[in-house]
Amino acid sequence: MSVKKQFATFAGGCFWCMVKPFDQWDGVEYVVSGYTGGQTSNPSYEEVKTGKTGHYEAVQIKYDPEIISYETILNLYWPQIDPTDDGGQFHDRGSQYQTAIFYHSNEQKIAALESKKKISSNFNKPIVTKILEAEKFYVAEEYHQEFYKKNKDYYEKDRKASGRDDFIQKHWDTPIE
């Protein structure tokens, strides 16, 4: 009997930087950039980037839990972010760039809470990443999808300038076990 594919949804700052870390794993069917958590139906990038819609820039991952577990996906998520920054992520500032884990089931909620507790010892400041119930996910405009593949040079330059990679290297030098 085959297990139904599942979803994992994460906000980690600019969604361009959140696709590649998940996109290349066996069991991940796709990773899509979009918006979640806000008050506006079908928001546009132009609306979300103002910070006034209440949405997070996020990624939604469709995966096969028989091949890759939700816990593994959580362990891939944490090292992509600064979970102590409540003002956004790296050079992207504002509520639309804050971090959050959006759970799709009670099992995901429990796993997310446990993983958050586990990583807290890596930092001297509180972990501010929210764990929220998944809401409607709006797929972002096509030009945002797989941005790291379509605009490789710009992506690499922006990512380097953001400070994300320096932070990751400094704080996440070893994988989460």
Secondary structure as UniProt FT lines:
FT   STRAND          6..12
FT   HELIX           16..23
FT   TURN            26..27
FT   STRAND          28..36
FT   HELIX           45..48
FT   TURN            49..51
FT   STRAND          56..63
FT   TURN            65..67
FT   HELIX           70..77
FT   HELIX           78..80
FT   TURN            83..84
FT   STRAND          88..89
FT   TURN            90..91
FT   STRAND          92..93
FT   HELIX           95..97
FT   STRAND          99..103
FT   HELIX           106..119
FT   HELIX           120..122
FT   STRAND          130..133
FT   STRAND          137..139
FT   HELIX           142..144
FT   TURN            145..146
FT   HELIX           147..150
FT   HELIX           152..162
FT   HELIX           164..171
//
